[in-house]
């Protein structure tokens, strides 16, 4: 069993911490999950490839189903 701790930089959690640790279980507080979501959403909103279209469609469908 391995443990990884947050480096302190929220922007680096997506690009450095998570790829390095490769967690199968991720414990955090809602504020951090919201920041991660915002970073990923910003990246996929700027992505004009089919991958970005697919992710935007998947998020829209999920949000529609939640309502």
N, CA, C and O atoms as a Maestro MAE file, in Angstrom:
{
 s_m_m2io_version
 :::
 2.0.0
}

f_m_ct {
 s_m_title
 :::
 protein
 m_atom[268] {
  # First column is atom index #
  i_m_mmod_type
  r_m_x_coord
  r_m_y_coord
  r_m_z_coord
  i_m_residue_number
  s_m_chain_name
  s_m_pdb_residue_name
  s_m_pdb_atom_name
  i_m_atomic_number
  :::
  1 25 0.844 -1.170 0.000 1 A "UNK " " N  " 7
  2 3 0.000 0.000 0.000 1 A "UNK " " CA " 6
  3 2 0.891 1.235 0.000 1 A "UNK " " C  " 6
  4 15 1.866 1.321 0.746 1 A "UNK " " O  " 8
  5 25 0.534 2.183 -0.851 2 A "UNK " " N  " 7
  6 3 1.290 3.425 -0.929 2 A "UNK " " CA " 6
  7 2 0.372 4.588 -0.620 2 A "UNK " " C  " 6
  8 15 -0.837 4.512 -0.840 2 A "UNK " " O  " 8
  9 25 0.946 5.661 -0.111 3 A "UNK " " N  " 7
  10 3 0.208 6.884 0.163 3 A "UNK " " CA " 6
  11 2 0.869 8.032 -0.577 3 A "UNK " " C  " 6
  12 15 2.094 8.090 -0.686 3 A "UNK " " O  " 8
  13 25 0.060 8.935 -1.081 4 A "UNK " " N  " 7
  14 3 0.583 10.138 -1.735 4 A "UNK " " CA " 6
  15 2 -0.117 11.330 -1.113 4 A "UNK " " C  " 6
  16 15 -1.294 11.251 -0.762 4 A "UNK " " O  " 8
  17 25 0.590 12.414 -0.977 5 A "UNK " " N  " 7
  18 3 0.040 13.608 -0.370 5 A "UNK " " CA " 6
  19 2 0.064 14.760 -1.360 5 A "UNK " " C  " 6
  20 15 0.927 14.825 -2.235 5 A "UNK " " O  " 8
  21 25 -0.871 15.649 -1.218 6 A "UNK " " N  " 7
  22 3 -1.034 16.831 -2.056 6 A "UNK " " CA " 6
  23 2 0.200 17.721 -1.948 6 A "UNK " " C  " 6
  24 15 0.667 18.020 -0.849 6 A "UNK " " O  " 8
  25 25 0.724 18.142 -3.100 7 A "UNK " " N  " 7
  26 3 1.945 18.946 -3.115 7 A "UNK " " CA " 6
  27 2 1.707 20.392 -2.703 7 A "UNK " " C  " 6
  28 15 2.656 21.095 -2.355 7 A "UNK " " O  " 8
  29 25 0.458 20.850 -2.736 8 A "UNK " " N  " 7
  30 3 0.149 22.216 -2.326 8 A "UNK " " CA " 6
  31 2 -0.250 23.113 -3.472 8 A "UNK " " C  " 6
  32 15 -0.821 24.180 -3.244 8 A "UNK " " O  " 8
  33 25 0.032 22.715 -4.696 9 A "UNK " " N  " 7
  34 3 -0.320 23.522 -5.860 9 A "UNK " " CA " 6
  35 2 -1.498 22.871 -6.574 9 A "UNK " " C  " 6
  36 15 -1.363 21.786 -7.139 9 A "UNK " " O  " 8
  37 25 -2.655 23.533 -6.548 10 A "UNK " " N  " 7
  38 3 -3.870 22.956 -7.115 10 A "UNK " " CA " 6
  39 2 -3.737 22.743 -8.621 10 A "UNK " " C  " 6
  40 15 -4.243 21.752 -9.148 10 A "UNK " " O  " 8
  41 25 -3.072 23.647 -9.310 11 A "UNK " " N  " 7
  42 3 -2.896 23.493 -10.758 11 A "UNK " " CA " 6
  43 2 -2.020 22.281 -11.077 11 A "UNK " " C  " 6
  44 15 -2.205 21.643 -12.113 11 A "UNK " " O  " 8
  45 25 -1.078 21.962 -10.206 12 A "UNK " " N  " 7
  46 3 -0.156 20.846 -10.456 12 A "UNK " " CA " 6
  47 2 -0.766 19.496 -10.114 12 A "UNK " " C  " 6
  48 15 -0.213 18.461 -10.487 12 A "UNK " " O  " 8
  49 25 -1.885 19.483 -9.417 13 A "UNK " " N  " 7
  50 3 -2.476 18.199 -9.034 13 A "UNK " " CA " 6
  51 2 -2.877 17.390 -10.260 13 A "UNK " " C  " 6
  52 15 -2.749 16.166 -10.261 13 A "UNK " " O  " 8
  53 25 -3.363 18.061 -11.307 14 A "UNK " " N  " 7
  54 3 -3.779 17.363 -12.522 14 A "UNK " " CA " 6
  55 2 -2.571 16.938 -13.348 14 A "UNK " " C  " 6
  56 15 -2.533 15.822 -13.867 14 A "UNK " " O  " 8
  57 25 -1.595 17.813 -13.471 15 A "UNK " " N  " 7
  58 3 -0.472 17.537 -14.363 15 A "UNK " " CA " 6
  59 2 0.661 16.759 -13.710 15 A "UNK " " C  " 6
  60 15 1.423 16.093 -14.411 15 A "UNK " " O  " 8
  61 25 0.795 16.823 -12.383 16 A "UNK " " N  " 7
  62 3 1.933 16.184 -11.731 16 A "UNK " " CA " 6
  63 2 1.541 15.152 -10.684 16 A "UNK " " C  " 6
  64 15 1.980 14.004 -10.758 16 A "UNK " " O  " 8
  65 25 0.724 15.538 -9.714 17 A "UNK " " N  " 7
  66 3 0.442 14.661 -8.574 17 A "UNK " " CA " 6
  67 2 -0.321 13.394 -8.968 17 A "UNK " " C  " 6
  68 15 0.112 12.286 -8.651 17 A "UNK " " O  " 8
  69 25 -1.446 13.553 -9.653 18 A "UNK " " N  " 7
  70 3 -2.270 12.394 -9.995 18 A "UNK " " CA " 6
  71 2 -1.555 11.465 -10.974 18 A "UNK " " C  " 6
  72 15 -1.570 10.253 -10.764 18 A "UNK " " O  " 8
  73 25 -0.918 11.989 -12.055 19 A "UNK " " N  " 7
  74 3 -0.192 11.056 -12.943 19 A "UNK " " CA " 6
  75 2 0.955 10.326 -12.241 19 A "UNK " " C  " 6
  76 15 1.245 9.172 -12.555 19 A "UNK " " O  " 8
  77 25 1.596 10.991 -11.304 20 A "UNK " " N  " 7
  78 3 2.713 10.347 -10.585 20 A "UNK " " CA " 6
  79 2 2.207 9.264 -9.640 20 A "UNK " " C  " 6
  80 15 2.759 8.164 -9.600 20 A "UNK " " O  " 8
  81 25 1.153 9.573 -8.877 21 A "UNK " " N  " 7
  82 3 0.651 8.635 -7.869 21 A "UNK " " CA " 6
  83 2 -0.229 7.539 -8.471 21 A "UNK " " C  " 6
  84 15 -0.272 6.423 -7.953 21 A "UNK " " O  " 8
  85 25 -0.937 7.857 -9.574 22 A "UNK " " N  " 7
  86 3 -1.867 6.924 -10.211 22 A "UNK " " CA " 6
  87 2 -2.788 6.269 -9.180 22 A "UNK " " C  " 6
  88 15 -2.773 5.048 -9.023 22 A "UNK " " O  " 8
  89 25 -3.584 7.070 -8.484 23 A "UNK " " N  " 7
  90 3 -4.405 6.521 -7.397 23 A "UNK " " CA " 6
  91 2 -5.567 5.665 -7.907 23 A "UNK " " C  " 6
  92 15 -6.133 5.916 -8.971 23 A "UNK " " O  " 8
  93 25 -5.897 4.656 -7.116 24 A "UNK " " N  " 7
  94 3 -7.104 3.882 -7.365 24 A "UNK " " CA " 6
  95 2 -8.209 4.341 -6.421 24 A "UNK " " C  " 6
  96 15 -9.382 4.034 -6.632 24 A "UNK " " O  " 8
  97 25 -7.836 5.064 -5.401 25 A "UNK " " N  " 7
  98 3 -8.772 5.610 -4.419 25 A "UNK " " CA " 6
  99 2 -8.305 7.011 -4.097 25 A "UNK " " C  " 6
  100 15 -7.140 7.211 -3.754 25 A "UNK " " O  " 8
  101 25 -9.194 7.988 -4.202 26 A "UNK " " N  " 7
  102 3 -8.801 9.393 -4.065 26 A "UNK " " CA " 6
  103 2 -9.694 10.056 -3.019 26 A "UNK " " C  " 6
  104 15 -10.879 10.276 -3.269 26 A "UNK " " O  " 8
  105 25 -9.143 10.372 -1.866 27 A "UNK " " N  " 7
  106 3 -9.886 11.010 -0.786 27 A "UNK " " CA " 6
  107 2 -9.557 12.494 -0.804 27 A "UNK " " C  " 6
  108 15 -8.392 12.886 -0.869 27 A "UNK " " O  " 8
  109 25 -10.594 13.307 -0.746 28 A "UNK " " N  " 7
  110 3 -10.374 14.750 -0.790 28 A "UNK " " CA " 6
  111 2 -11.591 15.471 -0.220 28 A "UNK " " C  " 6
  112 15 -12.552 14.853 0.239 28 A "UNK " " O  " 8
  113 25 -11.516 16.781 -0.264 29 A "UNK " " N  " 7
  114 3 -12.634 17.624 0.174 29 A "UNK " " CA " 6
  115 2 -13.344 18.158 -1.068 29 A "UNK " " C  " 6
  116 15 -12.727 18.252 -2.128 29 A "UNK " " O  " 8
  117 25 -14.625 18.511 -0.962 30 A "UNK " " N  " 7
  118 3 -15.369 18.982 -2.134 30 A "UNK " " CA " 6
  119 2 -14.722 20.173 -2.843 30 A "UNK " " C  " 6
  120 15 -14.791 20.266 -4.068 30 A "UNK " " O  " 8
  121 25 -14.111 21.060 -2.115 31 A "UNK " " N  " 7
  122 3 -13.487 22.235 -2.737 31 A "UNK " " CA " 6
  123 2 -12.407 21.826 -3.737 31 A "UNK " " C  " 6
  124 15 -12.303 22.411 -4.815 31 A "UNK " " O  " 8
  125 25 -11.616 20.835 -3.386 32 A "UNK " " N  " 7
  126 3 -10.561 20.380 -4.292 32 A "UNK " " CA " 6
  127 2 -11.164 19.706 -5.514 32 A "UNK " " C  " 6
  128 15 -10.686 19.912 -6.630 32 A "UNK " " O  " 8
  129 25 -12.216 18.895 -5.321 33 A "UNK " " N  " 7
  130 3 -12.887 18.276 -6.470 33 A "UNK " " CA " 6
  131 2 -13.460 19.330 -7.403 33 A "UNK " " C  " 6
  132 15 -13.408 19.172 -8.623 33 A "UNK " " O  " 8
  133 25 -14.008 20.407 -6.842 34 A "UNK " " N  " 7
  134 3 -14.529 21.500 -7.674 34 A "UNK " " CA " 6
  135 2 -13.412 22.168 -8.464 34 A "UNK " " C  " 6
  136 15 -13.603 22.506 -9.632 34 A "UNK " " O  " 8
  137 25 -12.257 22.362 -7.851 35 A "UNK " " N  " 7
  138 3 -11.130 22.981 -8.557 35 A "UNK " " CA " 6
  139 2 -10.616 22.074 -9.668 35 A "UNK " " C  " 6
  140 15 -10.287 22.547 -10.756 35 A "UNK " " O  " 8
  141 25 -10.545 20.773 -9.397 36 A "UNK " " N  " 7
  142 3 -10.116 19.821 -10.423 36 A "UNK " " CA " 6
  143 2 -11.097 19.842 -11.582 36 A "UNK " " C  " 6
  144 15 -10.691 19.849 -12.744 36 A "UNK " " O  " 8
  145 25 -12.396 19.854 -11.269 37 A "UNK " " N  " 7
  146 3 -13.429 19.909 -12.309 37 A "UNK " " CA " 6
  147 2 -13.268 21.173 -13.151 37 A "UNK " " C  " 6
  148 15 -13.340 21.116 -14.379 37 A "UNK " " O  " 8
  149 25 -13.049 22.316 -12.492 38 A "UNK " " N  " 7
  150 3 -12.886 23.574 -13.226 38 A "UNK " " CA " 6
  151 2 -11.688 23.534 -14.166 38 A "UNK " " C  " 6
  152 15 -11.768 24.010 -15.299 38 A "UNK " " O  " 8
  153 25 -10.578 22.967 -13.701 39 A "UNK " " N  " 7
  154 3 -9.370 22.875 -14.538 39 A "UNK " " CA " 6
  155 2 -9.628 21.974 -15.745 39 A "UNK " " C  " 6
  156 15 -9.290 22.328 -16.875 39 A "UNK " " O  " 8
  157 25 -10.230 20.805 -15.498 40 A "UNK " " N  " 7
  158 3 -10.508 19.888 -16.605 40 A "UNK " " CA " 6
  159 2 -11.530 20.468 -17.575 40 A "UNK " " C  " 6
  160 15 -11.386 20.317 -18.788 40 A "UNK " " O  " 8
  161 25 -12.566 21.134 -17.053 41 A "UNK " " N  " 7
  162 3 -13.586 21.735 -17.912 41 A "UNK " " CA " 6
  163 2 -12.971 22.813 -18.794 41 A "UNK " " C  " 6
  164 15 -13.304 22.911 -19.974 41 A "UNK " " O  " 8
  165 25 -12.083 23.615 -18.237 42 A "UNK " " N  " 7
  166 3 -11.429 24.656 -19.012 42 A "UNK " " CA " 6
  167 2 -10.594 24.046 -20.143 42 A "UNK " " C  " 6
  168 15 -10.579 24.565 -21.259 42 A "UNK " " O  " 8
  169 25 -9.896 22.936 -19.845 43 A "UNK " " N  " 7
  170 3 -9.088 22.276 -20.875 43 A "UNK " " CA " 6
  171 2 -9.963 21.713 -21.992 43 A "UNK " " C  " 6
  172 15 -9.646 21.880 -23.170 43 A "UNK " " O  " 8
  173 25 -11.064 21.047 -21.631 44 A "UNK " " N  " 7
  174 3 -11.905 20.427 -22.650 44 A "UNK " " CA " 6
  175 2 -12.753 21.454 -23.395 44 A "UNK " " C  " 6
  176 15 -13.103 21.229 -24.553 44 A "UNK " " O  " 8
  177 25 -13.090 22.576 -22.760 45 A "UNK " " N  " 7
  178 3 -13.808 23.638 -23.475 45 A "UNK " " CA " 6
  179 2 -12.923 24.260 -24.550 45 A "UNK " " C  " 6
  180 15 -13.417 24.694 -25.591 45 A "UNK " " O  " 8
  181 25 -11.624 24.303 -24.301 46 A "UNK " " N  " 7
  182 3 -10.685 24.870 -25.274 46 A "UNK " " CA " 6
  183 2 -10.304 23.856 -26.359 46 A "UNK " " C  " 6
  184 15 -9.774 24.235 -27.403 46 A "UNK " " O  " 8
  185 25 -10.572 22.578 -26.112 47 A "UNK " " N  " 7
  186 3 -10.223 21.519 -27.063 47 A "UNK " " CA " 6
  187 2 -11.276 21.452 -28.166 47 A "UNK " " C  " 6
  188 15 -12.429 21.109 -27.903 47 A "UNK " " O  " 8
  189 25 -10.891 21.774 -29.386 48 A "UNK " " N  " 7
  190 3 -11.832 21.804 -30.519 48 A "UNK " " CA " 6
  191 2 -11.776 20.523 -31.351 48 A "UNK " " C  " 6
  192 15 -12.304 20.486 -32.463 48 A "UNK " " O  " 8
  193 25 -11.147 19.483 -30.826 49 A "UNK " " N  " 7
  194 3 -11.076 18.203 -31.530 49 A "UNK " " CA " 6
  195 2 -12.313 17.365 -31.203 49 A "UNK " " C  " 6
  196 15 -13.095 17.744 -30.331 49 A "UNK " " O  " 8
  197 25 -12.502 16.247 -31.877 50 A "UNK " " N  " 7
  198 3 -13.640 15.366 -31.539 50 A "UNK " " CA " 6
  199 2 -13.632 14.897 -30.081 50 A "UNK " " C  " 6
  200 15 -14.689 14.678 -29.489 50 A "UNK " " O  " 8
  201 25 -12.449 14.747 -29.512 51 A "UNK " " N  " 7
  202 3 -12.369 14.347 -28.101 51 A "UNK " " CA " 6
  203 2 -13.033 15.392 -27.206 51 A "UNK " " C  " 6
  204 15 -13.773 15.044 -26.286 51 A "UNK " " O  " 8
  205 25 -12.770 16.669 -27.475 52 A "UNK " " N  " 7
  206 3 -13.402 17.739 -26.710 52 A "UNK " " CA " 6
  207 2 -14.902 17.755 -26.902 52 A "UNK " " C  " 6
  208 15 -15.651 17.968 -25.948 52 A "UNK " " O  " 8
  209 25 -15.353 17.527 -28.142 53 A "UNK " " N  " 7
  210 3 -16.790 17.454 -28.412 53 A "UNK " " CA " 6
  211 2 -17.435 16.317 -27.635 53 A "UNK " " C  " 6
  212 15 -18.515 16.480 -27.067 53 A "UNK " " O  " 8
  213 25 -16.775 15.171 -27.610 54 A "UNK " " N  " 7
  214 3 -17.310 14.006 -26.899 54 A "UNK " " CA " 6
  215 2 -17.426 14.281 -25.401 54 A "UNK " " C  " 6
  216 15 -18.442 13.953 -24.788 54 A "UNK " " O  " 8
  217 25 -16.398 14.877 -24.812 55 A "UNK " " N  " 7
  218 3 -16.418 15.161 -23.377 55 A "UNK " " CA " 6
  219 2 -17.505 16.176 -23.054 55 A "UNK " " C  " 6
  220 15 -18.229 16.008 -22.072 55 A "UNK " " O  " 8
  221 25 -17.634 17.223 -23.859 56 A "UNK " " N  " 7
  222 3 -18.695 18.210 -23.618 56 A "UNK " " CA " 6
  223 2 -20.077 17.577 -23.734 56 A "UNK " " C  " 6
  224 15 -20.969 17.884 -22.944 56 A "UNK " " O  " 8
  225 25 -20.257 16.696 -24.713 57 A "UNK " " N  " 7
  226 3 -21.538 16.012 -24.880 57 A "UNK " " CA " 6
  227 2 -21.823 15.094 -23.683 57 A "UNK " " C  " 6
  228 15 -22.957 15.029 -23.209 57 A "UNK " " O  " 8
  229 25 -20.806 14.393 -23.200 58 A "UNK " " N  " 7
  230 3 -20.977 13.491 -22.061 58 A "UNK " " CA " 6
  231 2 -21.346 14.268 -20.799 58 A "UNK " " C  " 6
  232 15 -22.218 13.841 -20.042 58 A "UNK " " O  " 8
  233 25 -20.693 15.399 -20.568 59 A "UNK " " N  " 7
  234 3 -21.004 16.213 -19.394 59 A "UNK " " CA " 6
  235 2 -22.413 16.781 -19.502 59 A "UNK " " C  " 6
  236 15 -23.151 16.787 -18.517 59 A "UNK " " O  " 8
  237 25 -22.795 17.257 -20.681 60 A "UNK " " N  " 7
  238 3 -24.152 17.805 -20.870 60 A "UNK " " CA " 6
  239 2 -25.205 16.730 -20.633 60 A "UNK " " C  " 6
  240 15 -26.231 16.996 -20.007 60 A "UNK " " O  " 8
  241 25 -24.963 15.526 -21.123 61 A "UNK " " N  " 7
  242 3 -25.911 14.427 -20.930 61 A "UNK " " CA " 6
  243 2 -26.015 14.059 -19.447 61 A "UNK " " C  " 6
  244 15 -27.114 13.837 -18.939 61 A "UNK " " O  " 8
  245 25 -24.899 13.995 -18.767 62 A "UNK " " N  " 7
  246 3 -24.910 13.673 -17.338 62 A "UNK " " CA " 6
  247 2 -25.664 14.731 -16.555 62 A "UNK " " C  " 6
  248 15 -26.470 14.398 -15.686 62 A "UNK " " O  " 8
  249 25 -25.416 16.002 -16.845 63 A "UNK " " N  " 7
  250 3 -26.098 17.074 -16.136 63 A "UNK " " CA " 6
  251 2 -27.608 17.040 -16.419 63 A "UNK " " C  " 6
  252 15 -28.413 17.288 -15.521 63 A "UNK " " O  " 8
  253 25 -27.984 16.737 -17.647 64 A "UNK " " N  " 7
  254 3 -29.399 16.630 -18.014 64 A "UNK " " CA " 6
  255 2 -30.062 15.496 -17.240 64 A "UNK " " C  " 6
  256 15 -31.177 15.650 -16.743 64 A "UNK " " O  " 8
  257 25 -29.379 14.358 -17.138 65 A "UNK " " N  " 7
  258 3 -29.926 13.205 -16.418 65 A "UNK " " CA " 6
  259 2 -29.999 13.453 -14.915 65 A "UNK " " C  " 6
  260 15 -30.861 12.886 -14.242 65 A "UNK " " O  " 8
  261 25 -29.130 14.270 -14.387 66 A "UNK " " N  " 7
  262 3 -29.168 14.591 -12.953 66 A "UNK " " CA " 6
  263 2 -30.391 15.443 -12.615 66 A "UNK " " C  " 6
  264 15 -30.938 15.352 -11.516 66 A "UNK " " O  " 8
  265 25 -30.807 16.259 -13.558 67 A "UNK " " N  " 7
  266 3 -31.987 17.113 -13.328 67 A "UNK " " CA " 6
  267 2 -33.206 16.285 -13.468 67 A "UNK " " C  " 6
  268 15 -34.318 16.792 -13.317 67 A "UNK " " O  " 8
  :::
 }
 m_bond[267] {
  # First column is bond index #
  i_m_from
  i_m_to
  i_m_order
  :::
  1 1 2 1
  2 2 3 1
  3 3 4 2
  4 3 5 1
  5 5 6 1
  6 6 7 1
  7 7 8 2
  8 7 9 1
  9 9 10 1
  10 10 11 1
  11 11 12 2
  12 11 13 1
  13 13 14 1
  14 14 15 1
  15 15 16 2
  16 15 17 1
  17 17 18 1
  18 18 19 1
  19 19 20 2
  20 19 21 1
  21 21 22 1
  22 22 23 1
  23 23 24 2
  24 23 25 1
  25 25 26 1
  26 26 27 1
  27 27 28 2
  28 27 29 1
  29 29 30 1
  30 30 31 1
  31 31 32 2
  32 31 33 1
  33 33 34 1
  34 34 35 1
  35 35 36 2
  36 35 37 1
  37 37 38 1
  38 38 39 1
  39 39 40 2
  40 39 41 1
  41 41 42 1
  42 42 43 1
  43 43 44 2
  44 43 45 1
  45 45 46 1
  46 46 47 1
  47 47 48 2
  48 47 49 1
  49 49 50 1
  50 50 51 1
  51 51 52 2
  52 51 53 1
  53 53 54 1
  54 54 55 1
  55 55 56 2
  56 55 57 1
  57 57 58 1
  58 58 59 1
  59 59 60 2
  60 59 61 1
  61 61 62 1
  62 62 63 1
  63 63 64 2
  64 63 65 1
  65 65 66 1
  66 66 67 1
  67 67 68 2
  68 67 69 1
  69 69 70 1
  70 70 71 1
  71 71 72 2
  72 71 73 1
  73 73 74 1
  74 74 75 1
  75 75 76 2
  76 75 77 1
  77 77 78 1
  78 78 79 1
  79 79 80 2
  80 79 81 1
  81 81 82 1
  82 82 83 1
  83 83 84 2
  84 83 85 1
  85 85 86 1
  86 86 87 1
  87 87 88 2
  88 87 89 1
  89 89 90 1
  90 90 91 1
  91 91 92 2
  92 91 93 1
  93 93 94 1
  94 94 95 1
  95 95 96 2
  96 95 97 1
  97 97 98 1
  98 98 99 1
  99 99 100 2
  100 99 101 1
  101 101 102 1
  102 102 103 1
  103 103 104 2
  104 103 105 1
  105 105 106 1
  106 106 107 1
  107 107 108 2
  108 107 109 1
  109 109 110 1
  110 110 111 1
  111 111 112 2
  112 111 113 1
  113 113 114 1
  114 114 115 1
  115 115 116 2
  116 115 117 1
  117 117 118 1
  118 118 119 1
  119 119 120 2
  120 119 121 1
  121 121 122 1
  122 122 123 1
  123 123 124 2
  124 123 125 1
  125 125 126 1
  126 126 127 1
  127 127 128 2
  128 127 129 1
  129 129 130 1
  130 130 131 1
  131 131 132 2
  132 131 133 1
  133 133 134 1
  134 134 135 1
  135 135 136 2
  136 135 137 1
  137 137 138 1
  138 138 139 1
  139 139 140 2
  140 139 141 1
  141 141 142 1
  142 142 143 1
  143 143 144 2
  144 143 145 1
  145 145 146 1
  146 146 147 1
  147 147 148 2
  148 147 149 1
  149 149 150 1
  150 150 151 1
  151 151 152 2
  152 151 153 1
  153 153 154 1
  154 154 155 1
  155 155 156 2
  156 155 157 1
  157 157 158 1
  158 158 159 1
  159 159 160 2
  160 159 161 1
  161 161 162 1
  162 162 163 1
  163 163 164 2
  164 163 165 1
  165 165 166 1
  166 166 167 1
  167 167 168 2
  168 167 169 1
  169 169 170 1
  170 170 171 1
  171 171 172 2
  172 171 173 1
  173 173 174 1
  174 174 175 1
  175 175 176 2
  176 175 177 1
  177 177 178 1
  178 178 179 1
  179 179 180 2
  180 179 181 1
  181 181 182 1
  182 182 183 1
  183 183 184 2
  184 183 185 1
  185 185 186 1
  186 186 187 1
  187 187 188 2
  188 187 189 1
  189 189 190 1
  190 190 191 1
  191 191 192 2
  192 191 193 1
  193 193 194 1
  194 194 195 1
  195 195 196 2
  196 195 197 1
  197 197 198 1
  198 198 199 1
  199 199 200 2
  200 199 201 1
  201 201 202 1
  202 202 203 1
  203 203 204 2
  204 203 205 1
  205 205 206 1
  206 206 207 1
  207 207 208 2
  208 207 209 1
  209 209 210 1
  210 210 211 1
  211 211 212 2
  212 211 213 1
  213 213 214 1
  214 214 215 1
  215 215 216 2
  216 215 217 1
  217 217 218 1
  218 218 219 1
  219 219 220 2
  220 219 221 1
  221 221 222 1
  222 222 223 1
  223 223 224 2
  224 223 225 1
  225 225 226 1
  226 226 227 1
  227 227 228 2
  228 227 229 1
  229 229 230 1
  230 230 231 1
  231 231 232 2
  232 231 233 1
  233 233 234 1
  234 234 235 1
  235 235 236 2
  236 235 237 1
  237 237 238 1
  238 238 239 1
  239 239 240 2
  240 239 241 1
  241 241 242 1
  242 242 243 1
  243 243 244 2
  244 243 245 1
  245 245 246 1
  246 246 247 1
  247 247 248 2
  248 247 249 1
  249 249 250 1
  250 250 251 1
  251 251 252 2
  252 251 253 1
  253 253 254 1
  254 254 255 1
  255 255 256 2
  256 255 257 1
  257 257 258 1
  258 258 259 1
  259 259 260 2
  260 259 261 1
  261 261 262 1
  262 262 263 1
  263 263 264 2
  264 263 265 1
  265 265 266 1
  266 266 267 1
  267 267 268 2
  :::
 }
}
